[in-house]
C-alpha cells in the first residue's frame, strides 16, 4: 500500500527530503518512485513501450529514473551494518537460522514495548536474567502497592519460553501463565484446555507488538 511505499522510500533515502524529491525527468518525484516500483515488481506493466505510453516520456528517461533509484537502494544497503553474518552467537538452534532474539510485550491496557535484541544463540534463561525485565516489573509493583499490599505481575508467555516461571518468582513472586504442554498421545484435561484457551485469547494481541523490534 501507499503507506508502506512511503516508509520504504524514507528508509532508502535515510530521511533526506532532497534525495526523496530528486528527479531525472519531467515527472513528479512521486511518479518517478511509482515508475521505479512498477519496473521492479512488474505487476501491471512489463514492457518499456507500456511505460512510455502511460507515463508519456522517452525510454531514455525511464532508464535514467530506474538507474537513479536503484543507486539509492544500493547505497543504502552498503551503508547499513552487516548484522546478517553467520557468527555462532547469532545462530538459533530452535529456528535453525541466523537471527536475533528479543522480548516484546503488550499489556492488557494496550501499552507496547520491547527489550534489546540479542544474538539468536542466547538461551531464554540467560536473556531473561540479563535483560532484567522481571526486575523492572518488581520495582514497579513494589512502588505501586494497593492498600499497602504488593500486587505481583501475571505474565502470559508461550510455552517455549523456558525458565520463565522460576525467573519471575525470584523477582517479587511474579506469576507466569503458559499454555499447557502434553505429549502427542494425550489429550488435555478440562482445566488444561480452559487455561490454554484463556492464555491464547489474551496473547492474541501480541501480534500488534511484533513490528516494534523490526
C-alpha positions, 0 to 999 in steps of 0.5 A: 500500500501507499503507506508502506511505499512511503516508509520504504522510500524514507528508509532508502533515502535515510530521511533526506527530503532532497534525495526523496524529491530528486528527479531525472525527468519531467515527472513528479518525484512521486511518479518517478518512485511509482515508475521505479516500483512498477519496473521492479515488481512488474505487476501491471506493466512489463514492457518499456513501450507500456511505460512510455505510453502511460507515463508519456516520456522517452525510454531514455528517461525511464532508464535514467529514473530506474538507474537513479533509484536503484543507486539509492537502494544500493547505497543504502544497503552498503551503508547499513551494518552487516548484522546478517553474518553467520557468527555462532552467537547469532545462530538459533538452534530452535529456528535453525537460522541466523537471527536475533532474539528479543522480548516484546510485550503488550499489556492488557491496557494496550501499552507496547514495548520491547527489550534489546535484541540479542544474538539468536544463540542466547538461551531464554534463561540467560536473556531473561536474567540479563535483560532484567525485565522481571526486575523492572516489573518488581520495582514497579509493583513494589512502588505501586502497592494497593492498600499497602499490599504488593500486587505481583505481575501475571505474565502470559508467555508461550510455552517455549519460553523456558525458565520463565516461571522460576525467573519471575518468582525470584523477582517479587513472586511474579506469576507466569501463565503458559499454555499447557504442554502434553505429549502427542498421545494425550489429550488435555484435561478440562482445566488444561484446555480452559487455561490454554484457551484463556492464555491464547485469547489474551496473547492474541494481541501480541501480534500488534507488538511484533513490528516494534523490534523490526 
